[in-house]
Amino acid sequence: MKSFEELKRDVIDRGLCTTCGTCVGLCPWRVLGITEEDGELLPELKGECKACGICTQACPGADIPIPVLEQKFFGRVRPERKDDLGVYAGCYYGYASDPTIREKGTGGGLVSALLAFSLERGVIDCALVAGFQQDNPLRTEARLVTTKEEVLAAAGSKYAVVPINSLLNEAVARGYTRIAIVGCPCHIHGIRKMQFSGKPDSIAKAVKLVIGLFCASQFYFEGTRHLLVEQGGIKDLKYVKCLNYRGGNWPGHLTVRLADGKEIVIDRHHYMYHILMPAYKRDRCEMCTDWAAELADVAVGDYWDPTMKPGTEAGKSTILVRSSAGEELVGLARTQGAISLELLEPKKVTAGIGFELKKHAAAFRLKQRRRFGWPVPNYHRETDYTPFLRETHLAPSTRSE
């Protein structure tokens, strides 16, 4: 079996690590942890590796056999189509029925609503999600939540890496047997590879729900640091007491509260499309062709509609229901009034910039890097990046004052 040292050589040192935390969260010996280099997170060996091979088998950095995993978890492989959204049984847009949950969410609060509903009905007994560190509110962290209140405390977008899967061992050690994971496509890839191998058995059986987030890219925290200093005029970041990447009314903007009570707001359209997206995308994300969390039970993202007026109405979420477990949960939550949904034409989902960045640009870039012999991940399928006429739009560019 391959050791972590080999994983480091083949994945981490070649720039293919997603920092999903899967290797850390699965290690039976608890000798893996997360370290920080140049302000960015990476897995690190902190003890003696036993070369059991569990971490290397589940790692989604270099190898993600998507067709095999689709067949395993959905019972079929996606049909080939230009508006490629993966396998799905239903496509909707909507929002959390509870106005408090909807307000806390980035878009329509569907992820938080589904988690709260699942916890209250006993579908799950805990969830692994992304939050901010309490003692350093600039930095993200993985969190284990068990109540609606804890779900809401961690709600909202995090535009910096969070090794969510690193808490898998802890969740099982604490006696949880019905675990939900909320993560980006790379987190989901690691979970599905682990479930496919069945190792470790206790964790593989304990994961009951996988909620994926649409993801155009993750970003280096260095991008946030530059935004706060150069755009926000904050001379010393130690005075930041609260940071929200999507604060305020929909669609939300980078909102920072300082120790003296002063609030700084940076327009989302400006900081996302003029700073983070062009300058601080993580290199591994440049090679990822999974935008809509194609291996999740349900995948959720923003619902962008050019007719929606920023600052005057609540957000909505897009949701793709993929697996039978996803269908059952969404159907139950809808029937019992936890969420409100309307049918959505799948082609409208491709209107966002994320589709273009992942399904077209990243797919083309992946082919070019492979041609020049650069290290690239293998998804075991080719993504058709041929252009086709479709509705496209960006997030609103004007914030409500």
VOPAGU-2260 file (C-alpha; in pm, 1 decimal, decimal comma):
REM VOPAGU-2260
SITE   aa  ch    i         X         Y         Z
SITE  MET   A    0       0,0       0,0       0,0
SITE  LYS   A    1     113,1     353,9     -66,6
SITE  SER   A    2     228,8     565,2     225,0
SITE  PHE   A    3     154,6     928,6     301,4
SITE  GLU   A    4     511,5    1008,0     198,5
SITE  GLU   A    5     426,0     877,3    -149,5
SITE  LEU   A    6     101,7    1074,4    -147,4
SITE  LYS   A    7     299,3    1386,5     -63,4
SITE  ARG   A    8     543,1    1322,7    -345,1
SITE  ASP   A    9     278,2    1243,1    -607,4
SITE  VAL   A   10       2,2    1485,3    -509,0
SITE  ILE   A   11     101,5    1757,3    -262,3
SITE  ASP   A   12     445,5    1833,8    -402,0
SITE  ARG   A   13     305,1    1838,7    -758,1
SITE  GLY   A   14      43,1    2098,8    -674,7
SITE  LEU   A   15    -254,0    1860,9    -700,1
SITE  CYS   A   16    -367,9    1870,8    -336,8
SITE  THR   A   17    -719,5    2013,4    -289,2
SITE  THR   A   18    -674,7    2053,6      90,1
SITE  CYS   A   19   -1009,8    1881,1     137,2
SITE  GLY   A   20    -880,7    1718,6     456,6
SITE  THR   A   21    -980,8    1364,3     355,4
SITE  CYS   A   22    -640,3    1213,3     434,2
SITE  VAL   A   23    -639,5    1377,2     778,2
SITE  GLY   A   24    -995,1    1271,5     858,8
SITE  LEU   A   25    -947,6     906,9     758,7
SITE  CYS   A   26    -604,5     824,9     907,6
SITE  PRO   A   27    -662,7     544,2    1162,6
SITE  TRP   A   28    -343,3     638,4    1344,3
SITE  ARG   A   29    -427,7    1008,6    1379,3
SITE  VAL   A   30     -76,8    1106,9    1265,6
SITE  LEU   A   31    -189,5    1351,0     995,9
SITE  GLY   A   32    -273,9    1713,5    1058,3
SITE  ILE   A   33    -304,9    2046,8     882,4
SITE  THR   A   34     -13,2    2286,5     859,4
SITE  GLU   A   35      19,9    2636,4     715,8
SITE  GLU   A   36     270,2    2746,1     453,4
SITE  ASP   A   37     266,8    3101,1     314,9
SITE  GLY   A   38     -63,2    3148,5     494,1
SITE  GLU   A   39    -222,3    2855,9     306,1
SITE  LEU   A   40    -325,9    2516,3     443,2
SITE  LEU   A   41    -177,3    2176,9     354,5
SITE  PRO   A   42    -186,4    1828,0     511,5
SITE  GLU   A   43     123,4    1726,6     707,0
SITE  LEU   A   44     256,1    1407,6     861,7
SITE  LYS   A   45     303,4    1460,7    1236,9
SITE  GLY   A   46     388,6    1109,0    1344,1
SITE  GLU   A   47     490,5     768,8    1207,4
SITE  CYS   A   48     306,5     664,4     890,6
SITE  LYS   A   49     194,9     297,1     897,7
SITE  ALA   A   50     150,6     284,8     518,2
SITE  CYS   A   51    -201,4     144,1     547,5
SITE  GLY   A   52    -292,7     313,4     219,8
SITE  ILE   A   53    -628,3     450,7     334,7
SITE  CYS   A   54    -536,4     813,9     272,8
SITE  THR   A   55    -382,9     749,5     -68,8
SITE  GLN   A   56    -680,5     540,4    -176,6
SITE  ALA   A   57    -932,3     814,6     -96,4
SITE  CYS   A   58    -729,7    1120,3    -200,2
SITE  PRO   A   59    -909,8    1315,1    -474,8
SITE  GLY   A   60    -607,7    1519,6    -576,9
SITE  ALA   A   61    -476,5    1322,2    -874,5
SITE  ASP   A   62    -736,3    1057,8    -956,5
SITE  ILE   A   63   -1116,8    1085,7    -957,1
SITE  PRO   A   64   -1284,1     802,3   -1154,8
SITE  ILE   A   65   -1609,9     989,2   -1210,6
SITE  PRO   A   66   -1784,3     733,0   -1438,8
SITE  VAL   A   67   -1717,8     453,3   -1190,8
SITE  LEU   A   68   -1839,5     663,9    -899,0
SITE  GLU   A   69   -2151,1     775,8   -1088,8
SITE  GLN   A   70   -2241,5     415,0   -1159,2
SITE  LYS   A   71   -2184,0     322,2    -795,3
SITE  PHE   A   72   -2384,8     602,7    -632,9
SITE  PHE   A   73   -2645,4     687,4    -899,0
SITE  GLY   A   74   -2680,9     357,1   -1081,6
SITE  ARG   A   75   -2601,9     518,5   -1415,7
SITE  VAL   A   76   -2348,3     731,7   -1598,3
SITE  ARG   A   77   -2441,5    1077,9   -1725,8
SITE  PRO   A   78   -2555,9    1119,9   -2083,2
SITE  GLU   A   79   -2322,1    1319,8   -2303,2
SITE  ARG   A   80   -2453,0    1673,1   -2353,0
SITE  LYS   A   81   -2312,5    2020,5   -2396,2
SITE  ASP   A   82   -2499,9    2165,7   -2098,9
SITE  ASP   A   83   -2319,0    1914,0   -1877,9
SITE  LEU   A   84   -2447,8    1917,7   -1519,9
SITE  GLY   A   85   -2379,5    1554,6   -1435,1
SITE  VAL   A   86   -2642,5    1297,6   -1333,3
SITE  TYR   A   87   -2957,6    1445,7   -1183,7
SITE  ALA   A   88   -3320,3    1347,7   -1127,0
SITE  GLY   A   89   -3462,7    1695,9   -1067,8
SITE  CYS   A   90   -3370,3    2061,3   -1115,1
SITE  TYR   A   91   -3532,6    2336,1    -906,4
SITE  TYR   A   92   -3486,6    2679,3    -755,4
SITE  GLY   A   93   -3623,7    2791,6    -421,8
SITE  TYR   A   94   -3556,6    2890,7     -66,1
SITE  ALA   A   95   -3593,3    2799,4     300,7
SITE  SER   A   96   -3947,7    2846,7     426,5
SITE  ASP   A   97   -3817,8    2972,3     760,5
SITE  PRO   A   98   -3731,3    3341,6     703,3
SITE  THR   A   99   -3455,9    3328,5     966,4
SITE  ILE   A  100   -3280,9    3044,9     785,7
SITE  ARG   A  101   -3327,3    3214,4     449,9
SITE  GLU   A  102   -3179,8    3538,7     580,7
SITE  LYS   A  103   -2873,6    3362,5     721,4
SITE  GLY   A  104   -2802,6    3176,9     398,9
SITE  THR   A  105   -2600,1    3307,3     108,2
SITE  GLY   A  106   -2879,2    3260,0    -145,3
SITE  GLY   A  107   -3207,0    3099,4     -48,6
SITE  GLY   A  108   -3075,0    2912,8     255,3
SITE  LEU   A  109   -3159,0    2568,5     113,8
SITE  VAL   A  110   -2847,2    2398,7     252,7
SITE  SER   A  111   -2910,6    2525,2     606,0
SITE  ALA   A  112   -3279,1    2435,3     577,4
SITE  LEU   A  113   -3200,9    2079,3     467,0
SITE  LEU   A  114   -2945,6    2034,7     746,1
SITE  ALA   A  115   -3179,4    2172,5    1014,8
SITE  PHE   A  116   -3463,7    1954,9     885,4
SITE  SER   A  117   -3241,9    1643,8     874,2
SITE  LEU   A  118   -3119,2    1700,7    1229,7
SITE  GLU   A  119   -3468,8    1759,6    1366,2
SITE  ARG   A  120   -3608,3    1447,2    1191,7
SITE  GLY   A  121   -3316,2    1224,1    1289,3
SITE  VAL   A  122   -3203,4    1167,6     930,9
SITE  ILE   A  123   -2857,3    1273,1    1050,3
SITE  ASP   A  124   -2708,9    1327,0    1396,3
SITE  CYS   A  125   -2431,5    1569,5    1295,0
SITE  ALA   A  126   -2296,7    1761,5     998,3
SITE  LEU   A  127   -1949,5    1871,2     894,3
SITE  VAL   A  128   -1956,5    2226,9     759,6
SITE  ALA   A  129   -1739,3    2535,3     707,2
SITE  GLY   A  130   -1722,5    2815,5     963,4
SITE  PHE   A  131   -1493,6    3093,6    1084,5
SITE  GLN   A  132   -1249,1    3053,1    1373,0
SITE  GLN   A  133   -1377,8    3218,7    1690,1
SITE  ASP   A  134   -1034,8    3343,2    1799,2
SITE  ASN   A  135    -934,3    3454,0    1448,6
SITE  PRO   A  136   -1244,9    3562,1    1256,0
SITE  LEU   A  137   -1050,1    3615,4     935,2
SITE  ARG   A  138    -971,7    3246,0     896,7
SITE  THR   A  139   -1199,3    2956,0     816,0
SITE  GLU   A  140   -1228,6    2623,0     995,4
SITE  ALA   A  141   -1410,8    2290,4     970,3
SITE  ARG   A  142   -1695,9    2256,1    1219,7
SITE  LEU   A  143   -1904,8    1970,2    1354,2
SITE  VAL   A  144   -2261,6    2089,8    1415,5
SITE  THR   A  145   -2554,1    1908,8    1578,2
SITE  THR   A  146   -2826,3    2173,5    1618,7
SITE  LYS   A  147   -3014,9    2422,8    1405,4
SITE  GLU   A  148   -2847,9    2706,1    1598,1
SITE  GLU   A  149   -2501,5    2570,8    1519,7
SITE  VAL   A  150   -2597,4    2525,8    1155,4
SITE  LEU   A  151   -2704,1    2889,4    1131,7
SITE  ALA   A  152   -2391,3    3009,7    1310,9
SITE  ALA   A  153   -2183,7    2853,7    1031,8
SITE  ALA   A  154   -2409,2    2957,6     741,7
SITE  GLY   A  155   -2281,1    3164,3     450,6
SITE  SER   A  156   -2008,2    3148,8     186,9
SITE  LYS   A  157   -1642,9    3093,7     273,1
SITE  TYR   A  158   -1406,6    3204,3      -3,7
SITE  ALA   A  159   -1099,6    3039,7     145,3
SITE  VAL   A  160   -1002,1    2674,9     184,0
SITE  VAL   A  161   -1169,4    2467,8     457,8
SITE  PRO   A  162   -1048,3    2107,2     514,8
SITE  ILE   A  163   -1398,0    1988,9     611,6
SITE  ASN   A  164   -1326,0    1616,7     574,9
SITE  SER   A  165   -1054,6    1641,5     841,8
SITE  LEU   A  166   -1328,0    1601,3    1107,4
SITE  LEU   A  167   -1446,4    1257,5     992,0
SITE  ASN   A  168   -1244,2    1066,2    1252,8
SITE  GLU   A  169   -1361,1    1300,5    1527,4
SITE  ALA   A  170   -1727,3    1264,4    1431,7
SITE  VAL   A  171   -1714,1     884,0    1450,3
SITE  ALA   A  172   -1504,4     889,9    1768,5
SITE  ARG   A  173   -1773,7    1103,8    1932,1
SITE  GLY   A  174   -2031,4     835,9    1854,3
SITE  TYR   A  175   -2210,0     990,0    1556,5
SITE  THR   A  176   -2338,6     729,8    1311,3
SITE  ARG   A  177   -2546,1     943,3    1072,7
SITE  ILE   A  178   -2312,7    1208,8     934,9
SITE  ALA   A  179   -2380,6    1473,7     671,9
SITE  ILE   A  180   -2105,3    1643,9     475,0
SITE  VAL   A  181   -2143,8    1987,6     315,4
SITE  GLY   A  182   -1858,7    2067,0      83,0
SITE  CYS   A  183   -1719,2    2174,7    -250,2
SITE  PRO   A  184   -1679,0    1921,0    -532,8
SITE  CYS   A  185   -1330,4    1820,5    -412,0
SITE  HIS   A  186   -1461,8    1738,0     -63,2
SITE  ILE   A  187   -1732,1    1524,5    -224,3
SITE  HIS   A  188   -1479,9    1344,7    -446,2
SITE  GLY   A  189   -1283,7    1237,9    -138,6
SITE  ILE   A  190   -1597,5    1119,6      41,8
SITE  ARG   A  191   -1718,2     914,4    -253,4
SITE  LYS   A  192   -1378,2     753,9    -311,3
SITE  MET   A  193   -1370,7     658,6      56,8
SITE  GLN   A  194   -1722,7     512,9      40,6
SITE  PHE   A  195   -1638,7     325,4    -277,9
SITE  SER   A  196   -1339,0     156,6    -115,3
SITE  GLY   A  197   -1529,2     102,3     209,3
SITE  LYS   A  198   -1225,2     202,7     414,9
SITE  PRO   A  199   -1235,7     283,5     698,2
SITE  ASP   A  200   -1555,9      82,5     732,4
SITE  SER   A  201   -1685,9     276,0    1034,0
SITE  ILE   A  202   -1663,5     610,6     853,0
SITE  ALA   A  203   -1782,6     480,1     516,0
SITE  LYS   A  204   -2102,3     348,3     676,5
SITE  ALA   A  205   -2156,8     654,6     894,0
SITE  VAL   A  206   -2179,1     910,1     609,7
SITE  LYS   A  207   -2550,3     924,0     524,4
SITE  LEU   A  208   -2590,4    1254,3     339,8
SITE  VAL   A  209   -2362,6    1441,2     100,0
SITE  ILE   A  210   -2458,8    1797,4       7,6
SITE  GLY   A  211   -2241,4    1959,5    -256,9
SITE  LEU   A  212   -2192,1    2327,9    -329,4
SITE  PHE   A  213   -2160,2    2475,1    -676,8
SITE  CYS   A  214   -1799,3    2591,2    -695,0
SITE  ALA   A  215   -1635,0    2802,3    -964,2
SITE  SER   A  216   -1312,3    2808,6    -760,9
SITE  GLN   A  217   -1164,7    2837,3    -417,5
SITE  PHE   A  218    -918,0    3114,1    -344,8
SITE  TYR   A  219    -593,7    3164,6    -164,1
SITE  PHE   A  220    -644,2    3348,6     164,8
SITE  GLU   A  221    -376,1    3582,8      37,8
SITE  GLY   A  222    -646,3    3728,0    -187,6
SITE  THR   A  223    -862,4    3816,2     111,9
SITE  ARG   A  224    -561,2    3969,6     286,3
SITE  HIS   A  225    -495,0    4196,7      -9,2
SITE  LEU   A  226    -861,4    4292,5     -35,1
SITE  LEU   A  227    -879,4    4398,7     328,0
SITE  VAL   A  228    -562,6    4607,5     317,0
SITE  GLU   A  229    -572,5    4748,3     -36,0
SITE  GLN   A  230    -947,1    4782,6     -92,0
SITE  GLY   A  231   -1069,7    4810,3     266,4
SITE  GLY   A  232    -790,2    5034,7     394,4
SITE  ILE   A  233    -737,9    4821,9     705,8
SITE  LYS   A  234    -384,6    4886,0     829,0
SITE  ASP   A  235    -375,1    4612,5    1092,3
SITE  LEU   A  236    -586,3    4298,4    1044,2
SITE  LYS   A  237    -580,8    4218,9    1416,1
SITE  TYR   A  238    -858,5    4476,5    1456,3
SITE  VAL   A  239   -1099,3    4275,7    1240,2
SITE  LYS   A  240   -1371,1    4132,1    1465,0
SITE  CYS   A  241   -1605,6    3987,7    1204,0
SITE  LEU   A  242   -1580,5    3902,4     835,1
SITE  ASN   A  243   -1861,3    3795,4     602,8
SITE  TYR   A  244   -1795,5    3727,7     235,2
SITE  ARG   A  245   -2164,4    3771,4     150,4
SITE  GLY   A  246   -2291,3    4005,7     422,0
SITE  GLY   A  247   -2598,5    4228,5     406,1
SITE  ASN   A  248   -2886,9    4207,8     160,4
SITE  TRP   A  249   -2871,4    3974,6    -138,7
SITE  PRO   A  250   -2646,4    3918,1    -324,1
SITE  GLY   A  251   -2424,0    4009,5     -31,1
SITE  HIS   A  252   -2088,6    4183,7     -21,5
SITE  LEU   A  253   -1758,0    4151,5     163,2
SITE  THR   A  254   -1848,8    4300,6     498,5
SITE  VAL   A  255   -1596,0    4362,1     775,2
SITE  ARG   A  256   -1657,6    4491,9    1127,5
SITE  LEU   A  257   -1361,7    4639,0    1316,5
SITE  ALA   A  258   -1294,6    4655,0    1690,4
SITE  ASP   A  259   -1409,0    5017,9    1704,7
SITE  GLY   A  260   -1746,4    4924,7    1549,1
SITE  LYS   A  261   -1666,5    5062,5    1205,2
SITE  GLU   A  262   -1807,7    4861,1     914,1
SITE  ILE   A  263   -1637,6    4832,1     575,9
SITE  VAL   A  264   -1821,1    4699,6     269,0
SITE  ILE   A  265   -1654,6    4598,8     -58,5
SITE  ASP   A  266   -1884,9    4534,2    -354,1
SITE  ARG   A  267   -1910,6    4164,4    -441,0
SITE  HIS   A  268   -1896,1    4216,5    -815,3
SITE  HIS   A  269   -1577,7    4420,9    -773,5
SITE  TYR   A  270   -1390,5    4197,1    -531,8
SITE  MET   A  271   -1495,4    3870,4    -693,2
SITE  TYR   A  272   -1459,3    3943,8   -1065,6
SITE  HIS   A  273   -1181,2    4200,7   -1050,7
SITE  ILE   A  274    -965,6    4067,0    -764,5
SITE  LEU   A  275   -1022,8    3710,8    -639,3
SITE  MET   A  276   -1133,7    3538,4    -958,8
SITE  PRO   A  277    -863,7    3668,9   -1195,4
SITE  ALA   A  278    -577,8    3693,0    -946,6
SITE  TYR   A  279    -615,0    3452,6    -652,0
SITE  LYS   A  280    -777,9    3131,3    -774,3
SITE  ARG   A  281    -605,7    2823,4    -632,4
SITE  ASP   A  282    -399,0    2648,7    -897,2
SITE  ARG   A  283    -567,3    2311,3    -837,1
SITE  CYS   A  284    -906,8    2471,6    -903,2
SITE  GLU   A  285    -782,8    2581,4   -1245,6
SITE  MET   A  286    -777,1    2212,4   -1340,6
SITE  CYS   A  287   -1110,3    2104,8   -1188,9
SITE  THR   A  288   -1396,6    2032,4   -1429,5
SITE  ASP   A  289   -1662,5    1970,0   -1162,4
SITE  TRP   A  290   -1868,5    2283,0   -1106,3
SITE  ALA   A  291   -2204,6    2160,4    -978,6
SITE  ALA   A  292   -2082,7    1901,2    -723,6
SITE  GLU   A  293   -2155,7    1617,4    -962,6
SITE  LEU   A  294   -2118,7    1332,1    -711,5
SITE  ALA   A  295   -2331,9    1473,4    -428,2
SITE  ASP   A  296   -2676,6    1351,8    -321,4
SITE  VAL   A  297   -2797,8    1706,3    -380,0
SITE  ALA   A  298   -2602,6    2000,1    -521,4
SITE  VAL   A  299   -2688,8    2358,7    -429,8
SITE  GLY   A  300   -2575,9    2694,9    -563,3
SITE  ASP   A  301   -2686,7    3052,4    -611,2
SITE  TYR   A  302   -2984,1    3119,7    -834,5
SITE  TRP   A  303   -2885,7    3410,9   -1056,6
SITE  ASP   A  304   -3159,5    3585,4   -1252,9
SITE  PRO   A  305   -3095,9    3913,4   -1436,1
SITE  THR   A  306   -3444,4    4033,8   -1336,4
SITE  MET   A  307   -3367,6    4012,7    -963,9
SITE  LYS   A  308   -3296,9    4350,5    -806,9
SITE  PRO   A  309   -3003,6    4365,0    -562,9
SITE  GLY   A  310   -3079,8    4486,1    -214,1
SITE  THR   A  311   -3456,5    4473,4    -261,1
SITE  GLU   A  312   -3542,7    4103,8    -247,9
SITE  ALA   A  313   -3427,7    3786,9     -77,2
SITE  GLY   A  314   -3199,0    3542,9    -254,9
SITE  LYS   A  315   -3285,1    3205,8    -400,8
SITE  SER   A  316   -3091,5    2883,0    -448,3
SITE  THR   A  317   -3060,6    2639,8    -735,8
SITE  ILE   A  318   -3074,8    2273,0    -642,1
SITE  LEU   A  319   -2993,5    1962,9    -847,2
SITE  VAL   A  320   -3127,5    1643,3    -691,1
SITE  ARG   A  321   -2902,3    1355,4    -793,7
SITE  SER   A  322   -2934,4    1037,7    -584,3
SITE  SER   A  323   -3231,9     842,2    -447,5
SITE  ALA   A  324   -3129,1     956,9     -97,8
SITE  GLY   A  325   -3135,0    1315,0    -221,4
SITE  GLU   A  326   -3477,5    1269,6    -380,4
SITE  GLU   A  327   -3618,2    1124,3     -60,6
SITE  LEU   A  328   -3484,1    1403,3     161,0
SITE  VAL   A  329   -3581,8    1689,9     -67,9
SITE  GLY   A  330   -3926,4    1541,8    -124,3
SITE  LEU   A  331   -3984,8    1504,7     249,1
SITE  ALA   A  332   -3856,2    1854,2     330,7
SITE  ARG   A  333   -4075,6    1999,7      58,8
SITE  THR   A  334   -4386,9    1807,4     163,6
SITE  GLN   A  335   -4345,0    1908,3     527,2
SITE  GLY   A  336   -4296,5    2275,0     438,6
SITE  ALA   A  337   -3928,5    2318,3     527,9
SITE  ILE   A  338   -3840,2    2438,0     178,5
SITE  SER   A  339   -4021,6    2596,0    -112,8
SITE  LEU   A  340   -3924,4    2484,5    -464,6
SITE  GLU   A  341   -4016,5    2556,6    -825,8
SITE  LEU   A  342   -3911,6    2365,0   -1136,3
SITE  LEU   A  343   -3615,3    2513,8   -1321,3
SITE  GLU   A  344   -3504,0    2451,8   -1677,5
SITE  PRO   A  345   -3160,2    2285,9   -1652,0
SITE  LYS   A  346   -3021,4    2503,9   -1931,1
SITE  LYS   A  347   -3076,2    2809,5   -1710,9
SITE  VAL   A  348   -2836,7    2662,9   -1454,7
SITE  THR   A  349   -2552,4    2697,3   -1705,1
SITE  ALA   A  350   -2600,0    3076,5   -1722,0
SITE  GLY   A  351   -2362,1    3149,7   -1435,2
SITE  ILE   A  352   -1994,1    3226,6   -1480,9
SITE  GLY   A  353   -1902,0    2913,5   -1283,5
SITE  PHE   A  354   -2018,2    2686,9   -1564,0
SITE  GLU   A  355   -1792,1    2867,2   -1810,0
SITE  LEU   A  356   -1494,2    2860,6   -1573,2
SITE  LYS   A  357   -1516,9    2489,4   -1495,5
SITE  LYS   A  358   -1689,8    2309,9   -1782,5
SITE  HIS   A  359   -1522,4    2509,1   -2060,0
SITE  ALA   A  360   -1210,0    2697,1   -1946,8
SITE  ALA   A  361   -1081,7    2439,3   -1696,1
SITE  ALA   A  362   -1155,2    2152,5   -1935,1
SITE  PHE   A  363    -953,9    2323,1   -2210,4
SITE  ARG   A  364    -675,2    2416,1   -1968,3
SITE  LEU   A  365    -658,9    2057,5   -1842,6
SITE  LYS   A  366    -605,0    1932,4   -2197,1
SITE  GLN   A  367    -332,9    2191,2   -2260,8
SITE  ARG   A  368    -146,0    2114,3   -1939,5
SITE  ARG   A  369    -159,3    1742,8   -2014,8
SITE  ARG   A  370     -22,0    1813,9   -2363,4
SITE  PHE   A  371     280,7    1989,2   -2215,2
SITE  GLY   A  372     341,2    1718,0   -1958,0
SITE  TRP   A  373     235,5    1918,2   -1654,1
SITE  PRO   A  374      83,0    1733,6   -1355,2
SITE  VAL   A  375    -296,1    1720,5   -1389,1
SITE  PRO   A  376    -581,7    1530,2   -1222,2
SITE  ASN   A  377    -744,6    1242,1   -1408,8
SITE  TYR   A  378   -1126,6    1248,1   -1410,3
SITE  HIS   A  379   -1148,6     942,6   -1641,2
SITE  ARG   A  380   -1369,0    1133,9   -1883,2
SITE  GLU   A  381   -1328,4    1420,6   -2126,5
SITE  THR   A  382   -1543,9    1729,2   -2076,5
SITE  ASP   A  383   -1679,8    1879,0   -2398,0
SITE  TYR   A  384   -1572,4    2243,3   -2392,1
SITE  THR   A  385   -1728,8    2325,1   -2731,9
SITE  PRO   A  386   -1899,4    2666,6   -2710,2
SITE  PHE   A  387   -2276,2    2682,7   -2746,0
SITE  LEU   A  388   -2525,7    2966,8   -2735,5
SITE  ARG   A  389   -2681,2    3009,9   -2393,6
SITE  GLU   A  390   -2798,7    3273,9   -2148,6
SITE  THR   A  391   -2506,6    3410,4   -1944,6
SITE  HIS   A  392   -2480,3    3666,0   -1669,1
SITE  LEU   A  393   -2270,8    3770,6   -1370,6
SITE  ALA   A  394   -2372,7    3859,1   -1017,5
SITE  PRO   A  395   -2529,2    4208,1    -987,4
SITE  SER   A  396   -2269,6    4484,8    -992,1
SITE  THR   A  397   -2448,2    4747,4    -783,1
SITE  ARG   A  398   -2492,6    4715,4    -410,6
SITE  SER   A  399   -2766,9    4876,8    -210,3
SITE  GLU   A  400   -2630,3    5168,3      -6,6
